Amino acid sequence: MNDAKYIGLDVHQATISAAVLDSAGKLVMEAILETKAETILQFLRGIRGSLHVTLEEGTWAAWLYDLLKPHVTRVLVSDPRKNDLGRDGNRNDRRDARELAELLYRDKGEIGVSRRAWPAHLEGVGPQLPDDYARSHAGDDAHQSHLP
């Protein structure tokens, strides 16, 4: 039995719209979360199975990647210029979260993976944070419930 869950996150400063698909691609949950570490982790703890998460590259992407990575099977940061969300001009946070989850579920490369932060020798392995991000946040407590 495949217990995979595919989670799309549309991230903003105050809130995150989340959509969760099951292993059959069926929408099983939608939520609006505070953009706070403890709220996000609490949400993830309530979902059973192997968790695959995607979010768009943006202001909060590096922070969220660091937060999510130890708690999920896979984190994919997408390039918003390549994933074609809202092509019809009808942008909506809930819809964007759902479409991100669907692209991740289908995993056809349509998500437009961000390569900006990946060292060249690791391309294709998964998203990595640049060294200067790690240095600039060296003293941060990763378990804080507020944004850095």
C-alpha positions, -999 to 999 in steps of 0.1 A, spaced: 0 0 0 14 34 -10 10 59 19 26 89 0 11 123 5 18 152 -19 17 186 -3 17 219 -22 24 251 -2 16 286 -14 37 307 10 32 343 21 45 363 49 16 358 73 -1 326 60 5 295 39 -22 278 19 -16 241 19 -32 213 -2 -26 176 4 -32 148 -22 -31 111 -13 -13 84 -33 -42 83 -58 -40 120 -65 -72 128 -46 -74 160 -26 -77 149 10 -71 182 29 -67 219 25 -56 243 52 -45 278 59 -15 280 83 3 307 101 38 312 87 53 300 120 76 271 125 56 253 152 23 257 133 38 242 102 54 213 120 22 206 139 3 205 106 29 180 92 27 158 123 -10 154 117 -4 138 83 5 101 81 27 86 54 57 96 34 54 133 28 65 150 -4 64 188 -2 67 215 -28 68 253 -26 78 281 -48 111 298 -46 107 331 -28 115 351 3 106 322 27 119 293 6 153 288 23 139 291 58 111 266 50 134 242 33 156 241 64 125 236 86 108 209 65 138 188 54 142 168 86 105 160 88 95 150 53 106 125 27 112 151 0 112 189 -3 111 204 -38 115 242 -44 100 252 -77 108 281 -99 77 302 -102 87 313 -137 86 277 -150 57 261 -133 29 279 -152 6 284 -122 -21 310 -129 -13 312 -166 -48 324 -172 -43 354 -149 -67 340 -123 -43 336 -94 -56 323 -61 -36 310 -31 -58 279 -25 -57 270 -62 -20 276 -65 -14 252 -35 -36 226 -51 -19 229 -85 16 227 -69 5 194 -51 -9 181 -84 23 189 -103 43 171 -76 20 141 -77 23 138 -115 61 145 -112 65 152 -149 91 179 -145 64 206 -151 71 220 -116 101 239 -129 127 230 -102 147 259 -90 184 254 -97 196 288 -85 207 276 -51 222 242 -61 259 237 -64 267 225 -99 282 192 -87 249 184 -69 225 193 -97 198 166 -99 204 155 -63 180 179 -46 178 215 -35 208 227 -15 213 260 4 241 282 -6 270 284 19 264 321 26 229 313 38 242 288 63 269 312 75 245 341 79 221 319 100 248 300 120 236 311 154 199 308 147 178 284 166 160 262 141 133 254 165 121 290 170 84 296 164 89 329 146 105 338 114 142 347 113 
